[in-house]
């Protein structure tokens, strides 16, 4: 896979705990964090949308 244009979350802190997202040519969305850049999670926009909506609303809990 060629180099992807990773975007840093606007909510990430300047020096640590950064979340990055990249869209692949096939439509898959990849996520990685700055502390483990070699580890990526893959999902689809349809599956990611409700997750991001809950984060923005403050309704996501750890349990």
C-alpha positions in Angstrom: 0.0 0.0 0.0 1.4 3.4 -0.9 1.8 6.1 1.8 -1.5 7.3 3.1 -2.3 10.9 4.1 -2.8 10.6 7.8 -4.8 13.3 9.5 -4.2 14.2 13.2 -7.3 14.7 15.2 -8.0 18.3 16.1 -8.7 17.1 19.7 -5.3 15.6 20.1 -2.9 17.3 22.5 0.2 19.0 20.9 2.8 16.5 22.1 1.2 13.3 23.2 -1.9 11.1 22.9 -2.5 11.9 19.2 -5.0 10.0 17.2 -4.6 9.8 13.4 -7.0 8.7 10.7 -6.5 7.8 7.0 -8.9 6.8 4.3 -7.7 4.1 1.9 -8.6 4.0 -1.8 -11.0 1.2 -1.1 -13.0 3.3 1.5 -11.7 1.7 4.6 -10.8 4.0 7.4 -7.6 3.4 9.4 -6.9 4.6 12.9 -3.6 4.7 14.8 -2.3 6.5 17.8 1.1 8.2 18.3 2.2 5.9 21.1 1.9 2.8 18.8 2.1 4.1 15.1 2.7 0.6 13.8 -0.6 -0.7 15.1 -3.7 0.3 13.0 -7.4 -0.5 13.4 -9.5 -0.7 10.2 -13.2 0.1 10.0 -15.7 1.6 7.6 -17.2 5.1 7.7 -20.6 3.7 8.5 -19.2 1.9 11.6 -17.0 4.8 12.7 -19.8 7.5 12.5 -21.8 6.4 15.6 -18.6 6.0 17.6 -17.5 9.6 16.8 -21.0 10.9 17.4 -21.0 9.4 20.9 -17.5 10.8 21.7 -18.6 14.3 20.6 -21.8 14.0 22.7 -19.9 12.8 25.7 -22.0 9.6 26.0 -19.2 7.1 25.5 -18.3 5.2 28.6 -15.6 2.6 29.3 -18.0 0.0 30.6 
